[in-house]
Amino acid sequence: MVKAIESYDEFKTLISGSEPVVVDYWATWCGPCKMISPHFAKLEAKFPGVKFAKVDIEEQEEIAKEAGIKVMPTFIAYKDGQPIETVSGAVPAKLNALLDKISA
C-alpha cells in the first residue's frame, strides 16, 4: 500500500535510505492526480525493490516547497536522500519508464 507521508521528519527518514523511493506529489482537487493514482498504486507490486509514497501538497507544504513542486502530479524518485529522477504529469508511460530506470 502506498504510504501517505504525514510529516516532514517522516519524509526525510523515508528518502534517506539506500532503497529508491518514488513520491507522488498530488492534491485533492487535481483531476489528473486522481486519474493516475490507481496506476501508481498498481506499480508498487511490480517493483518490490522500490518504496512508494504520496505527499498531499496542501497538507505537507514544507515538503512540496523543498521539492520545488510546480505541476501536479509530479513523481520524484529519491535515493540516499537525493532526488535522482523526476516525471511531471499524469502519463503512465513516463511513470513506468522512471520506475524501469531506477529499479534496474
MMTF fields as JSON, N, C-alpha, C and O atoms, coordinates in Angstrom:
{
  "mmtfVersion": "1.0.0",
  "mmtfProducer": "UNKNOWN",
  "numBonds": 415,
  "numAtoms": 416,
  "numGroups": 104,
  "numChains": 1,
  "numModels": 1,
  "chainsPerModel": [1],
  "groupsPerChain": [104],
  "chainIdList": ["A"],
  "bondAtomList": [4, 2, 8, 6, 12, 10, 16, 14, 20, 18, 24, 22, 28, 26, 32, 30, 36, 34, 40, 38, 44, 42, 48, 46, 52, 50, 56, 54, 60, 58, 64, 62, 68, 66, 72, 70, 76, 74, 80, 78, 84, 82, 88, 86, 92, 90, 96, 94, 100, 98, 104, 102, 108, 106, 112, 110, 116, 114, 120, 118, 124, 122, 128, 126, 132, 130, 136, 134, 140, 138, 144, 142, 148, 146, 152, 150, 156, 154, 160, 158, 164, 162, 168, 166, 172, 170, 176, 174, 180, 178, 184, 182, 188, 186, 192, 190, 196, 194, 200, 198, 204, 202, 208, 206, 212, 210, 216, 214, 220, 218, 224, 222, 228, 226, 232, 230, 236, 234, 240, 238, 244, 242, 248, 246, 252, 250, 256, 254, 260, 258, 264, 262, 268, 266, 272, 270, 276, 274, 280, 278, 284, 282, 288, 286, 292, 290, 296, 294, 300, 298, 304, 302, 308, 306, 312, 310, 316, 314, 320, 318, 324, 322, 328, 326, 332, 330, 336, 334, 340, 338, 344, 342, 348, 346, 352, 350, 356, 354, 360, 358, 364, 362, 368, 366, 372, 370, 376, 374, 380, 378, 384, 382, 388, 386, 392, 390, 396, 394, 400, 398, 404, 402, 408, 406, 412, 410],
  "bondOrderList": [1, 1, 1, 1, 1, 1, 1, 1, 1, 1, 1, 1, 1, 1, 1, 1, 1, 1, 1, 1, 1, 1, 1, 1, 1, 1, 1, 1, 1, 1, 1, 1, 1, 1, 1, 1, 1, 1, 1, 1, 1, 1, 1, 1, 1, 1, 1, 1, 1, 1, 1, 1, 1, 1, 1, 1, 1, 1, 1, 1, 1, 1, 1, 1, 1, 1, 1, 1, 1, 1, 1, 1, 1, 1, 1, 1, 1, 1, 1, 1, 1, 1, 1, 1, 1, 1, 1, 1, 1, 1, 1, 1, 1, 1, 1, 1, 1, 1, 1, 1, 1, 1, 1],
  "groupList": [{"groupName": "MET", "atomNameList": ["N", "CA", "C", "O"], "elementList": ["N", "C", "C", "O"], "formalChargeList": [0, 0, 0, 0], "bondAtomList": [1, 0, 2, 1, 3, 2], "bondOrderList": [1, 1, 2], "singleLetterCode": "M", "chemCompType": "L-PEPTIDE LINKING"}, {"groupName": "VAL", "atomNameList": ["N", "CA", "C", "O"], "elementList": ["N", "C", "C", "O"], "formalChargeList": [0, 0, 0, 0], "bondAtomList": [1, 0, 2, 1, 3, 2], "bondOrderList": [1, 1, 2], "singleLetterCode": "V", "chemCompType": "L-PEPTIDE LINKING"}, {"groupName": "LYS", "atomNameList": ["N", "CA", "C", "O"], "elementList": ["N", "C", "C", "O"], "formalChargeList": [0, 0, 0, 0], "bondAtomList": [1, 0, 2, 1, 3, 2], "bondOrderList": [1, 1, 2], "singleLetterCode": "K", "chemCompType": "L-PEPTIDE LINKING"}, {"groupName": "ALA", "atomNameList": ["N", "CA", "C", "O"], "elementList": ["N", "C", "C", "O"], "formalChargeList": [0, 0, 0, 0], "bondAtomList": [1, 0, 2, 1, 3, 2], "bondOrderList": [1, 1, 2], "singleLetterCode": "A", "chemCompType": "L-PEPTIDE LINKING"}, {"groupName": "ILE", "atomNameList": ["N", "CA", "C", "O"], "elementList": ["N", "C", "C", "O"], "formalChargeList": [0, 0, 0, 0], "bondAtomList": [1, 0, 2, 1, 3, 2], "bondOrderList": [1, 1, 2], "singleLetterCode": "I", "chemCompType": "L-PEPTIDE LINKING"}, {"groupName": "GLU", "atomNameList": ["N", "CA", "C", "O"], "elementList": ["N", "C", "C", "O"], "formalChargeList": [0, 0, 0, 0], "bondAtomList": [1, 0, 2, 1, 3, 2], "bondOrderList": [1, 1, 2], "singleLetterCode": "E", "chemCompType": "L-PEPTIDE LINKING"}, {"groupName": "SER", "atomNameList": ["N", "CA", "C", "O"], "elementList": ["N", "C", "C", "O"], "formalChargeList": [0, 0, 0, 0], "bondAtomList": [1, 0, 2, 1, 3, 2], "bondOrderList": [1, 1, 2], "singleLetterCode": "S", "chemCompType": "L-PEPTIDE LINKING"}, {"groupName": "TYR", "atomNameList": ["N", "CA", "C", "O"], "elementList": ["N", "C", "C", "O"], "formalChargeList": [0, 0, 0, 0], "bondAtomList": [1, 0, 2, 1, 3, 2], "bondOrderList": [1, 1, 2], "singleLetterCode": "Y", "chemCompType": "L-PEPTIDE LINKING"}, {"groupName": "ASP", "atomNameList": ["N", "CA", "C", "O"], "elementList": ["N", "C", "C", "O"], "formalChargeList": [0, 0, 0, 0], "bondAtomList": [1, 0, 2, 1, 3, 2], "bondOrderList": [1, 1, 2], "singleLetterCode": "D", "chemCompType": "L-PEPTIDE LINKING"}, {"groupName": "PHE", "atomNameList": ["N", "CA", "C", "O"], "elementList": ["N", "C", "C", "O"], "formalChargeList": [0, 0, 0, 0], "bondAtomList": [1, 0, 2, 1, 3, 2], "bondOrderList": [1, 1, 2], "singleLetterCode": "F", "chemCompType": "L-PEPTIDE LINKING"}, {"groupName": "THR", "atomNameList": ["N", "CA", "C", "O"], "elementList": ["N", "C", "C", "O"], "formalChargeList": [0, 0, 0, 0], "bondAtomList": [1, 0, 2, 1, 3, 2], "bondOrderList": [1, 1, 2], "singleLetterCode": "T", "chemCompType": "L-PEPTIDE LINKING"}, {"groupName": "LEU", "atomNameList": ["N", "CA", "C", "O"], "elementList": ["N", "C", "C", "O"], "formalChargeList": [0, 0, 0, 0], "bondAtomList": [1, 0, 2, 1, 3, 2], "bondOrderList": [1, 1, 2], "singleLetterCode": "L", "chemCompType": "L-PEPTIDE LINKING"}, {"groupName": "GLY", "atomNameList": ["N", "CA", "C", "O"], "elementList": ["N", "C", "C", "O"], "formalChargeList": [0, 0, 0, 0], "bondAtomList": [1, 0, 2, 1, 3, 2], "bondOrderList": [1, 1, 2], "singleLetterCode": "G", "chemCompType": "PEPTIDE LINKING"}, {"groupName": "PRO", "atomNameList": ["N", "CA", "C", "O"], "elementList": ["N", "C", "C", "O"], "formalChargeList": [0, 0, 0, 0], "bondAtomList": [1, 0, 2, 1, 3, 2], "bondOrderList": [1, 1, 2], "singleLetterCode": "P", "chemCompType": "L-PEPTIDE LINKING"}, {"groupName": "TRP", "atomNameList": ["N", "CA", "C", "O"], "elementList": ["N", "C", "C", "O"], "formalChargeList": [0, 0, 0, 0], "bondAtomList": [1, 0, 2, 1, 3, 2], "bondOrderList": [1, 1, 2], "singleLetterCode": "W", "chemCompType": "L-PEPTIDE LINKING"}, {"groupName": "CYS", "atomNameList": ["N", "CA", "C", "O"], "elementList": ["N", "C", "C", "O"], "formalChargeList": [0, 0, 0, 0], "bondAtomList": [1, 0, 2, 1, 3, 2], "bondOrderList": [1, 1, 2], "singleLetterCode": "C", "chemCompType": "L-PEPTIDE LINKING"}, {"groupName": "HIS", "atomNameList": ["N", "CA", "C", "O"], "elementList": ["N", "C", "C", "O"], "formalChargeList": [0, 0, 0, 0], "bondAtomList": [1, 0, 2, 1, 3, 2], "bondOrderList": [1, 1, 2], "singleLetterCode": "H", "chemCompType": "L-PEPTIDE LINKING"}, {"groupName": "GLN", "atomNameList": ["N", "CA", "C", "O"], "elementList": ["N", "C", "C", "O"], "formalChargeList": [0, 0, 0, 0], "bondAtomList": [1, 0, 2, 1, 3, 2], "bondOrderList": [1, 1, 2], "singleLetterCode": "Q", "chemCompType": "L-PEPTIDE LINKING"}, {"groupName": "ASN", "atomNameList": ["N", "CA", "C", "O"], "elementList": ["N", "C", "C", "O"], "formalChargeList": [0, 0, 0, 0], "bondAtomList": [1, 0, 2, 1, 3, 2], "bondOrderList": [1, 1, 2], "singleLetterCode": "N", "chemCompType": "L-PEPTIDE LINKING"}],
  "groupTypeList": [0, 1, 2, 3, 4, 5, 6, 7, 8, 5, 9, 2, 10, 11, 4, 6, 12, 6, 5, 13, 1, 1, 1, 8, 7, 14, 3, 10, 14, 15, 12, 13, 15, 2, 0, 4, 6, 13, 16, 9, 3, 2, 11, 5, 3, 2, 9, 13, 12, 1, 2, 9, 3, 2, 1, 8, 4, 5, 5, 17, 5, 5, 4, 3, 2, 5, 3, 12, 4, 2, 1, 0, 13, 10, 9, 4, 3, 7, 2, 8, 12, 17, 13, 4, 5, 10, 1, 6, 12, 3, 1, 13, 3, 2, 11, 18, 3, 11, 11, 8, 2, 4, 6, 3],
  "groupIdList": [1, 2, 3, 4, 5, 6, 7, 8, 9, 10, 11, 12, 13, 14, 15, 16, 17, 18, 19, 20, 21, 22, 23, 24, 25, 26, 27, 28, 29, 30, 31, 32, 33, 34, 35, 36, 37, 38, 39, 40, 41, 42, 43, 44, 45, 46, 47, 48, 49, 50, 51, 52, 53, 54, 55, 56, 57, 58, 59, 60, 61, 62, 63, 64, 65, 66, 67, 68, 69, 70, 71, 72, 73, 74, 75, 76, 77, 78, 79, 80, 81, 82, 83, 84, 85, 86, 87, 88, 89, 90, 91, 92, 93, 94, 95, 96, 97, 98, 99, 100, 101, 102, 103, 104],
  "secStructList": [7, 7, 3, 3, 7, 7, 1, 2, 2, 2, 2, 2, 2, 2, 2, 6, 1, 1, 1, 7, 3, 3, 3, 3, 3, 3, 7, 6, 6, 7, 2, 2, 2, 2, 2, 2, 2, 2, 2, 2, 2, 2, 2, 2, 2, 2, 7, 6, 6, 1, 3, 3, 3, 3, 3, 3, 6, 6, 6, 7, 2, 2, 2, 2, 2, 2, 2, 6, 7, 7, 1, 1, 1, 3, 3, 3, 3, 3, 3, 6, 6, 3, 3, 3, 3, 3, 3, 3, 1, 1, 7, 2, 2, 2, 2, 2, 2, 2, 2, 2, 2, 2, 2, 7],
  "xCoordList": [0.826, 0.0, 0.875, 1.829, 0.554, 1.336, 1.213, 0.113, 2.355, 2.418, 2.107, 2.726, 1.152, 0.859, 1.789, 1.751, 2.615, 3.572, 2.819, 2.063, 3.031, 2.28, 3.113, 2.566, 4.435, 5.273, 6.568, 6.979, 7.198, 8.47, 9.539, 10.334, 9.549, 10.534, 10.353, 11.33, 9.109, 8.834, 9.35, 9.944, 9.123, 9.597, 11.118, 11.652, 11.811, 13.275, 13.826, 14.796, 13.218, 13.655, 13.442, 14.322, 12.286, 11.951, 12.904, 13.375, 13.194, 14.019, 15.509, 16.284, 15.931, 17.366, 17.966, 19.173, 17.153, 17.674, 18.336, 18.269, 18.98, 19.667, 18.711, 19.057, 17.504, 16.484, 15.777, 15.438, 15.55, 14.864, 13.429, 12.748, 12.99, 11.637, 11.046, 11.683, 9.834, 9.143, 8.0, 7.154, 8.005, 6.991, 6.071, 6.519, 4.776, 3.725, 3.266, 2.666, 3.549, 3.084, 1.752, 1.673, 0.696, -0.658, -1.472, -1.007, -2.699, -3.647, -5.048, -5.342, -5.896, -7.244, -8.066, -8.937, -7.809, -8.581, -8.011, -8.545, -6.947, -6.252, -6.843, -6.614, -7.6, -8.209, -7.209, -7.386, -6.149, -5.153, -4.495, -4.132, -4.341, -3.768, -4.652, -4.161, -5.959, -6.907, -6.915, -7.115, -6.698, -6.697, -5.495, -5.636, -4.317, -3.115, -2.855, -2.045, -3.512, -3.281, -3.453, -2.606, -4.509, -4.629, -3.484, -3.036, -3.012, -1.886, -0.623, 0.109, -0.383, 0.768, 0.705, 1.71, -0.465, -0.631, -0.365, 0.235, -0.802, -0.579, 0.898, 1.339, 1.655, 3.079, 3.868, 4.926, 3.356, 4.064, 4.329, 5.403, 3.373, 3.536, 4.562, 5.202, 4.723, 5.643, 7.096, 8.019, 7.288, 8.643, 8.896, 8.894, 9.118, 9.269, 10.503, 10.554, 11.491, 12.699, 12.582, 13.552, 11.395, 11.164, 10.059, 9.039, 10.273, 9.222, 8.355, 8.85, 7.065, 6.107, 5.469, 5.054, 5.396, 4.799, 4.049, 4.275, 3.146, 2.364, 2.482, 2.517, 2.544, 2.548, 1.421, 1.422, 0.457, -0.592, 0.051, 0.411, 0.196, 0.952, 0.294, 0.963, -0.98, -1.645, -1.471, -1.427, -1.371, -1.159, 0.311, 0.636, 1.195, 2.637, 3.343, 4.172, 2.999, 3.534, 5.053, 5.695, 5.632, 7.084, 7.809, 8.821, 7.274, 7.877, 7.735, 8.694, 6.527, 6.278, 7.167, 7.675, 7.349, 8.194, 9.65, 10.311, 10.139, 11.521, 11.744, 12.809, 10.727, 10.836, 10.649, 10.915, 10.188, 10.003, 8.84, 8.911, 7.775, 6.62, 5.884, 5.45, 5.754, 5.046, 3.863, 2.917, 3.919, 2.915, 2.492, 3.298, 1.212, 0.749, 0.025, -0.665, 0.179, 1.06, 2.526, 2.838, 3.403, 4.834, 5.317, 4.957, 6.125, 6.702, 8.207, 8.863, 8.744, 10.192, 10.731, 10.217, 11.781, 12.468, 13.661, 14.421, 13.811, 14.91, 15.73, 15.228, 17.009, 17.892, 18.972, 19.531, 19.257, 20.257, 19.972, 20.897, 18.693, 18.301, 18.31, 18.025, 18.639, 18.749, 17.759, 17.521, 17.179, 16.329, 17.185, 18.237, 16.726, 17.513, 16.775, 17.41, 15.44, 14.645, 13.336, 12.808, 12.811, 11.531, 10.684, 11.184, 9.389, 8.411, 7.235, 6.72, 6.814, 5.65, 4.512, 4.733, 3.291, 2.114, 1.615, 2.342, 0.357, -0.308, -0.154, -1.129, 1.081, 1.384, 1.937, 3.107, 1.105, 1.553, 2.86, 3.692, 3.055, 4.278, 5.526, 6.558, 5.428, 6.58, 6.862, 8.018, 5.805, 5.967, 6.574, 7.461, 6.1, 6.673, 8.154, 8.96, 8.517, 9.911, 10.782, 11.902, 10.267, 11.019, 11.292, 12.418, 10.282, 10.459, 11.39, 12.2, 11.295, 12.225, 13.664, 14.562, 13.863, 15.211, 15.789, 16.94, 15.006, 15.565, 15.657, 16.391, 14.916, 14.953, 15.934, 16.121, 16.556, 17.483, 18.776, 19.667],
  "yCoordList": [-1.181, 0.0, 1.251, 1.346, 2.192, 3.419, 4.203, 4.445, 4.588, 5.284, 6.766, 7.444, 7.267, 8.702, 9.351, 9.016, 10.269, 10.95, 11.944, 12.779, 11.847, 12.667, 13.725, 14.533, 13.74, 14.767, 14.944, 14.067, 16.084, 16.376, 15.377, 14.892, 15.077, 14.126, 12.739, 12.067, 12.318, 11.015, 11.006, 10.023, 12.096, 12.226, 12.099, 11.334, 12.851, 12.84, 11.451, 11.009, 10.771, 9.421, 8.463, 7.663, 8.543, 7.646, 7.798, 6.799, 9.036, 9.227, 9.058, 8.99, 8.988, 8.946, 7.547, 7.386, 6.541, 5.18, 4.883, 5.682, 3.721, 3.326, 2.723, 2.591, 2.356, 1.816, 2.989, 3.969, 2.906, 4.015, 4.186, 3.215, 5.44, 5.79, 6.699, 7.669, 6.392, 7.274, 7.945, 7.287, 9.292, 10.07, 10.726, 11.397, 10.511, 11.113, 12.389, 12.323, 13.542, 14.823, 15.137, 15.242, 15.288, 15.401, 16.375, 16.869, 16.637, 17.455, 16.876, 16.268, 17.066, 16.503, 17.067, 16.375, 18.302, 18.95, 18.696, 19.205, 17.924, 17.691, 16.474, 15.336, 16.714, 15.628, 14.63, 13.427, 15.09, 14.142, 13.308, 12.154, 13.892, 13.141, 11.947, 10.843, 12.186, 11.121, 10.051, 8.87, 10.464, 9.504, 8.563, 7.369, 9.081, 8.241, 7.524, 6.599, 7.931, 7.328, 5.805, 5.126, 5.231, 3.757, 3.081, 2.003, 3.701, 3.156, 3.142, 2.153, 4.254, 4.356, 3.248, 2.593, 3.042, 2.021, 0.618, -0.207, 0.338, -0.981, -1.25, -2.398, -0.21, -0.387, -0.872, -1.484, -0.599, -1.0, -2.51, -2.944, -3.302, -4.763, -5.205, -6.243, -4.426, -4.789, -4.411, -4.909, -3.532, -3.057, -3.217, -2.233, -4.477, -4.72, -4.061, -3.884, -3.698, -3.058, -1.547, -0.868, -1.025, 0.422, 0.709, 0.02, 1.732, 2.157, 3.204, 3.996, 3.204, 4.127, 4.976, 4.459, 6.297, 7.205, 8.316, 8.573, 8.974, 10.083, 11.273, 11.116, 12.47, 13.701, 14.592, 15.015, 14.875, 15.847, 17.217, 17.6, 17.951, 19.208, 20.271, 21.199, 20.145, 21.123, 20.784, 21.685, 19.511, 19.107, 19.175, 19.38, 19.007, 18.985, 20.05, 19.736, 21.285, 22.393, 22.495, 22.823, 22.219, 22.317, 21.341, 21.68, 20.127, 19.119, 19.542, 19.482, 19.97, 20.379, 21.555, 21.61, 22.483, 23.652, 23.225, 23.662, 22.385, 21.9, 21.151, 21.256, 20.39, 19.612, 20.476, 20.025, 21.726, 22.625, 22.231, 22.382, 21.729, 21.261, 22.446, 23.36, 22.417, 23.467, 22.903, 23.628, 21.605, 20.927, 19.657, 19.002, 19.33, 18.088, 17.249, 17.781, 15.942, 15.287, 15.372, 15.474, 15.328, 15.207, 13.989, 13.796, 13.185, 11.997, 12.209, 12.457, 12.112, 12.271, 11.012, 10.558, 10.453, 9.297, 9.8, 10.655, 9.266, 9.631, 8.403, 7.278, 8.647, 7.596, 8.287, 9.3, 7.737, 8.315, 9.79, 10.593, 10.142, 11.5, 12.51, 13.688, 12.056, 12.973, 12.605, 11.422, 13.611, 13.302, 12.784, 13.347, 11.699, 11.129, 11.17, 11.153, 11.226, 11.296, 12.007, 11.896, 12.743, 13.438, 13.271, 13.344, 13.044, 12.999, 13.871, 13.739, 14.758, 15.595, 15.209, 14.884, 15.25, 14.951, 13.541, 12.665, 13.335, 12.042, 11.194, 10.922, 10.78, 9.984, 8.629, 8.533, 7.588, 6.282, 5.789, 5.214, 6.002, 5.519, 6.181, 5.531, 7.467, 8.165, 7.644, 7.484, 7.384, 6.846, 5.45, 5.124, 4.633, 3.286, 3.367, 2.603, 4.296, 4.45, 4.87, 4.383, 5.764, 6.196, 5.004, 4.827, 4.184, 3.027, 1.995, 1.406, 1.762, 0.846, 1.315, 0.519, 2.615, 3.171, 3.063, 2.658, 3.419, 3.428, 2.049, 1.855, 1.08, -0.266, -1.18, -2.326, -0.693, -1.509, -1.783, -2.455],
  "zCoordList": [0.0, 0.0, 0.0, 0.772, -0.851, -0.964, 0.345, 0.841, 0.885, 2.172, 2.004, 1.184, 2.776, 2.797, 3.817, 5.001, 3.359, 4.236, 5.116, 4.618, 6.422, 7.362, 8.065, 8.815, 7.841, 8.472, 7.691, 6.932, 7.89, 7.241, 7.704, 6.899, 9.002, 9.532, 8.922, 8.59, 8.779, 8.156, 6.717, 6.274, 5.992, 4.614, 4.556, 3.753, 5.41, 5.396, 5.72, 5.104, 6.672, 7.039, 5.873, 5.555, 5.241, 4.136, 2.955, 2.411, 2.554, 1.354, 1.607, 0.653, 2.864, 3.143, 3.065, 3.245, 2.804, 2.712, 1.381, 0.446, 1.304, 0.071, -0.953, -2.127, -0.508, -1.414, -2.099, -1.436, -3.412, -4.084, -3.588, -3.26, -3.543, -3.121, -4.19, -4.601, -4.644, -5.588, -4.828, -4.222, -4.883, -4.188, -5.212, -6.142, -5.013, -5.835, -5.124, -4.052, -5.721, -5.188, -5.845, -7.069, -5.041, -5.559, -4.707, -3.679, -5.163, -4.409, -4.597, -5.626, -3.613, -3.662, -4.817, -5.343, -5.217, -6.281, -7.678, -8.663, -7.771, -9.044, -9.764, -9.352, -10.835, -11.607, -12.156, -11.962, -12.846, -13.366, -12.262, -12.488, -11.076, -9.951, -9.605, -9.368, -9.58, -9.261, -10.349, -10.064, -11.586, -12.693, -12.633, -12.901, -12.286, -12.323, -10.994, -10.943, -9.949, -8.638, -8.614, -8.033, -9.216, -9.223, -9.985, -9.596, -11.057, -11.827, -10.95, -10.913, -10.248, -9.347, -8.291, -8.016, -7.708, -6.675, -7.221, -6.531, -8.446, -9.048, -9.31, -9.257, -9.589, -9.886, -8.676, -8.823, -7.493, -6.277, -6.266, -5.847, -6.716, -6.737, -7.778, -7.613, -8.846, -9.921, -9.621, -10.265, -8.645, -8.321, -6.822, -6.082, -6.367, -4.931, -4.308, -3.091, -5.118, -4.59, -4.467, -4.13, -4.741, -4.695, -3.686, -3.65, -2.87, -1.937, -2.631, -3.433, -2.318, -2.921, -1.824, -0.787, -2.069, -1.087, -1.808, -2.991, -1.068, -1.605, -0.666, 0.554, -1.253, -0.469, -0.972, -2.128, -0.094, -0.389, -0.213, 0.9, -1.309, -1.268, -0.388, 0.067, -0.151, 0.718, 2.19, 3.027, 2.518, 3.908, 4.298, 5.468, 3.332, 3.607, 2.755, 1.9, 3.006, 2.202, 2.268, 1.27, 3.431, 3.59, 2.665, 2.052, 2.579, 1.7, 0.242, -0.527, -0.132, -1.514, -1.907, -3.027, -0.992, -1.279, -1.466, -2.408, -0.584, -0.69, -1.999, -2.608, -2.432, -3.669, -4.916, -6.03, -4.73, -5.87, -6.758, -7.977, -6.163, -6.944, -7.565, -6.864, -8.88, -9.619, -10.411, -10.721, -10.738, -11.563, -10.827, -10.165, -10.96, -10.379, -11.411, -12.281, -11.318, -10.361, -10.798, -11.985, -9.811, -10.06, -9.28, -8.119, -9.928, -9.306, -9.223, -10.235, -8.026, -7.85, -7.193, -6.17, -7.801, -7.233, -6.427, -6.884, -5.239, -4.343, -4.007, -3.991, -3.739, -3.234, -2.414, -2.835, -1.248, -0.349, -0.06, 0.064, 0.048, 0.407, -0.724, -0.509, -1.936, -3.067, -4.169, -4.416, -4.835, -5.991, -7.137, -7.439, -7.781, -8.882, -10.217, -11.271, -10.186, -11.418, -11.107, -10.0, -12.094, -11.934, -13.181, -14.303, -12.969, -14.053, -13.637, -12.527, -14.524, -14.257, -15.193, -16.36, -14.666, -15.469, -15.264, -14.795, -15.626, -15.451, -16.71, -17.411, -16.987, -18.18, -17.724, -17.354, -17.748, -17.258, -17.881, -17.179, -19.178, -19.842, -19.255, -19.091, -18.94, -18.343, -16.934, -16.544, -16.182, -14.831, -14.886, -14.098, -15.81, -15.987, -16.33, -15.799, -17.222, -17.642, -16.45, -16.292, -15.627, -14.441, -13.544, -13.078, -13.292, -12.432, -13.038, -12.323, -14.34, -15.012, -14.82, -14.545, -14.972, -14.874, -13.466, -13.302, -12.451, -11.096, -10.474, -9.505, -11.023, -10.441, -11.152, -10.743, -12.199, -12.989, -12.229, -12.748]
}
